[in-house]
Structures are given as structure tokens and as C-alpha cells.
Amino acid sequence: MRKIIMTLIVVLGATALYAQQTTDQATTSNSKSRYITNGFWDNWFVQLNAGAQTYFGDHNKQMKFSERITPAFDIAAGKWFAPFFGTRLMLHGFGYKGATQNGAHSTGVSIPGVLGEEYGLSYQKIDFMNLHIDFMFDISNMIGGYRQDRFWSVQPYIGLGWIYTWSKPTNHSVTYNAGINNALRINDKFNINIDIRGGMLNDVFDGEVGGRSHEGFLSTTVGLTYNFKARGWDYSSRNH
């Protein structure tokens, strides 16, 4: 676990250094978006979100969808290297609900109904954490040009991570994450986040082996971002 966490941190740091080197003193080709990049310690942010999530396992479709929804929590730190590109390291968790046939992560409560009785299904609960690095793109700045006072910014992202469950049977898997973060500006310091995320992981993570190579998850969280100084970018003198 420690090695994988350190690897993700090293990847984030290396990405930060590479992106900073390649964007320093750069400007965009669009004159209305021309800007001067900041130093490495500028444009950092932290996020704290909460919401709901669900897991798509081998037998979970035998449950009511409402029974599969669990609380979701996110905490993250990241940096914008330019108005249109950034990265973040996020810890996401912390419990999935599903159905099990072989007793993995079972709560000991049988699932009622014909299919539940026929296949011997019981409810399961999987405690987990998902640590992932996301590569974020602000398409509002890409399309509309950089504006620090923009109220709504659409920020799609893709990411790679590692998920671990400490409840028996313990297991882990690489995760492939993708989503859209909607940033609603309160002021220069704070944004409201609406983050919609989906992902894939190994089929055996939940202790069940089905006919698919991967299973999935989906979450929606809402929270706050705090932006550290410097919080924006100055326009290049070549615009004037």
C-alpha cells in the first residue's frame, strides 16, 4: 500500500514539474486567452466533497437500486499549471453495498425475492478507499478564453488510481477513472464543486468472479474548493 501511494505521489510531482517546465513563459495562440504562467507554488487548491455512489457488481442488479446507494466522500489536493490544464490527487471512499452469492463481504442478511432465494444471495458491504490522480482540462477556458471571473467552468478529467478494501476478503485493484467537475465560482478563493465520476476496476475486487473482466462504479459529490494564491493568471503585455 505504501509503495503504491508513494508511486502516485511521485507521478503527481513529476507531472507537475513537467507541465510547469513546458508552460513557463508560454502563451496561448488565441489572443483573448494570452496569459503569463505562474510559479510552481502558485495555483494550488484543495477540495472536500460529499455525495452518493453505487457499485456495479456481478449480482447487484438483483437488488433495488436505492439499496445500493451509499455515502461518498472526497478529499483532494491539486494544481492548475495553466488556465486549461491541471492535476489533482484525490482520496475517495468509503463503502459500497452489493449482493454476494459466495458470502464475500456478506452482512449475513439474505436478499428477499425469488432471485435472491434461488441463487442464495445476501447483502454485502465493502469498506474501501480509492486513491487516484486525475488529469483535468478546463474546456470553458479552452473554448471561451481565460476569464478569472467566469461563474461556471466545466472541467472534464481522466485518471488512474488504486483501490483497496481492508474488510475480509481483502483485495485491491487498479482503477480507471473519468468524470466532469463543474466549478461554480463564489469568489477568487472558493468554488462550489459538482463532481460526477465513473470508473472501472478488476472483476474480482468484490470477492465474486463473474463473466466480465471489469466492474464499475459511479458517484456524484458536491463540495468546496479553496484556491491558494496566486489564484489566476495575468494577461501578457502583448495583448495590449
N, C-alpha and C positions, 0 to 999 in steps of 0.2 A: 504493500500500500504506500509506504513512504517513498519508495523508488518511483512509483507512478506519479505521485503528487509532485515530487521534485522534477520529474521529466516535463510535466505540464507547465510548471513554473518557468523552467528553462526555456521551453518553447515560446511562452509568452514574452519572456525577456528578450530572446533572440529576435522574435518578430518585431518587438518594439524598437530595438536598435537598428534593424534592417530598414524598417519603414521610416524611422527618423532620418537615417542617412540618405535615403532615396527621395525624401520630400523636403529636406532642408533647402532653403533659398529657392524653392520651386514655386511656380505659379501655374494656374490652370490656363488652358488656351482660350476659355471663354472670358471676355473682358469684364463682364459683370461679376465674375466669380474670382477675379485675380486677388491673391492674398499672399501674405508673408507668413511662413510657418514659424511656430514657436519652438522653445527648447524642450528637451526630453522630459523635464519635470512639470511641464505645463499640460493643461487639458486632461488631467486625470479626473476620474469620477468613481463614486461608489453607489450601489443600488441595493435596496431592500424591498422585496415584493412578497405578496401572499395571494393565494387564489385556490384553484381547484385543478385536479388532474385525474386521469384514468389510464389504466393499463390494458393492453390488448393481448391477452394470453391465449393458450390453446383452448381452454374451456370457459373463458369469461363470458362468452356470448350466451351461455346458459343462465346467466344472472340478469336481473334487471339493471339497466344502465345506471339508474340512480344509486344502486347498491355498490357500484364500482367507483364512485366518485369519492376522492379523499382530499384533504387539505394539501396544498403545495406551498413551499417556502423557497425563496431565492435570496442569496446574498452574493454580491459580485463587486469586483473592482476592475477598472479598465482605463483605457486611454484612447483619445482621438488623436491620430497623427496628422490628420488633415480634415477639412470640413466634410469630407465624403468617405473617410475610412478610419476604422479603429478596431481594437480588440478588447476583450474582457475575459476574465477568469471567474467562473460562476460555480457556486456550490448549490445544488438543487436537491430537494428531498420532500418528505422523509418516510412515506409509507404508501404502498399500493394494496388494493383489495382485489381479489380474484377468486377463481374456483380451481380446486385441485381434485384430481382423481386418485393420485398415488399417495396423498397425505402430506405432500411437501408444503411447509408453512401453514398447515391446517390450524384453524381455530377450534376444531372439534365439533363444529355445528354443521349439520347436514343441510344441503340445499334442497328446499321443498320442490314438489312438482314431479311430473312424470320423468323428465330427462335427468333430474337430479337423483331420483331414486334408481333409475335404470342404470346409470353409469357410476353410481356410488360417489357422487360429488359432495364436497364440503367446502365451506368458505375458507379462504386463505388470506393472510396478511403478511406482506413482505416489507420489512424495515430496510431502508436503503439510503444511500447518498450518491449523487451523480456529480462529479467534478469535471467540468468541460471548459475548453477555450473556444470562444466564438470570434469569428471574423465578421465585422459589422460594416455595412455600407449605408450611408445616408443618401437615399435616392432623391430626397427633396432638395438637398444641396446640389446633387449631380444634375438634376433637370432644371431646377429653378434658380440656380446660382446661390452662393453662400449668403445667408441672412441670419445674423445672430438673434434677431427679434422674431423669427418665424414661430408661430404658435404650435403648429403640428408638423412634426418631422417623422417620416416613415423610414424605418431602419431595418431592412431585412438582414439576416445573418445565416451563416453556416458554421458548424463547429464539430469538434472531435473531443470525446471525453472517455471517462472510465466510471462505471457504476459498480457498487459493492453492496452486498447485503450481509449483515452480521448475524441475522437470525438464521437458525439452522433449518435446512442445509445451506451453509454459507456458499456464496458464489460471487462471481464478478464477470464483467464483460466490457468490451469497448462499446461506446455509444456514438451514433452518428446523429447530430442534432441540426435542426433548421427551424427558423421561425421569423417572426416580424415583431420588432419592438416599435410601438407607437409612443413618441415622446411629445408630451403636451407641456409647453413652456409656462411656468408660473412666473419666474423671473430669471435673472442670469445665474442664480445659484441653484435653483430647484426645477426639476421637471416631474410631471406625473408620468409613470410608465404603464402601458397596457401591452403586455408581452404574451404573444401566442406562439407556442412552441410544440413541435412534434419531433419524434426521434425513433431510431431503431436500435436493437440490441440483440444479443445471441438468444436463440430459442430456449436454451436450457437454463437461462438465468432464474426463472421462477421454479425450477426443480422439476418441470414437466418437459418431456421430449415429445414434440408433435411432428407434423409432417412439413413444417416450414423451417427455413434456416434462420429466420429472424422474427422477433415480435416487436411491438411498437408501444409508444406511449404518447399522450397528448396532455398539454397543460395550458391554462390561461391564468396569468397572475397580474396583479395591479399593485403599484407601489410608488416609491420616490427615488429619484436620482439626485445626489448632491454633486455639483461640479466644482472642482478646485480651481484656483487661479493658476495660470491665466485661463479664462473661460471662453475666449473666442479668438479670432484672427484679425489682424489689421490688414487693410487693403494696401496693395502695392502702390507706390507713388506713380507707377507707370499708368495707373488708371486715371490720373488727374492731369 
